[in-house]
Amino acid sequence: MNTPSTFASALPSERDMQVIRRKAARMRADHLRSLLGRLAAFMTGRTADLDPHRLDGGRAAG
């Protein structure tokens, strides 16, 4: 009855959770920064930054 659970061993460690939380926070900050940059570009009339064709329709070039 005291055998370790295979499910419990599959859970991430506390250190792993800290890494995941930091990465998620960094991704949220990058996303927010991008949105604010696009909003600022739109508000100041720099619409070239918002051109959807600038990256070949969103696909990687080459």
N, C-alpha and C positions, 0 to 999 in steps of 0.2 A: 504493500500500500504506500510505501514511502519512496517509490521509484520516481525519478525526475520526469516531469511532463515534457514530451517532445514539443508541445505547443509553447510552453514557457521558455524553452531554450531558443525558440525561433524569434522571440520578441527582441527588439533592439535594446542594447544596453543604454544606461543613462548617458554615457559619453556619446554614443551614436545619436541619441535623441537631441543632445545639445548641438551636435554638428548639423543635424537636419533642421533644427529650429533656426540656427544661424544662417544657413543657406536660404531657407524660406524667407527670413527677414531681409536678406540681401536682395533676393529676387523681387520682393514686394517694393523695396526702396528703388531698385532699378526701374521697375515698371512705373511707379509713381513719378520718378524723375523724367522718364520718357513721355508720359502723358502731359506733365507740366510743360516740358519743352515744346511739345506739339501744340499745346494750347497757346503758349507764348508766341510761337511762330505764327499761328493763325491770327491772334489778336494784333500782331504788329504787321501783318500783311506779308510775311515771308512764307508764302504758300509753296514755294519750291521745295521746302522741307517736307511737305505733306504729299508730294506727287507720288501716286501709287506706282507709277511706271519707272521710278528711279532705280528700282532693283529688278528690272525686267519682269514686272508683274508680280513681284513677291517671290519669284523663284530664284534660286542661286544661278548666277551667270556662269556659263562655261559648261 
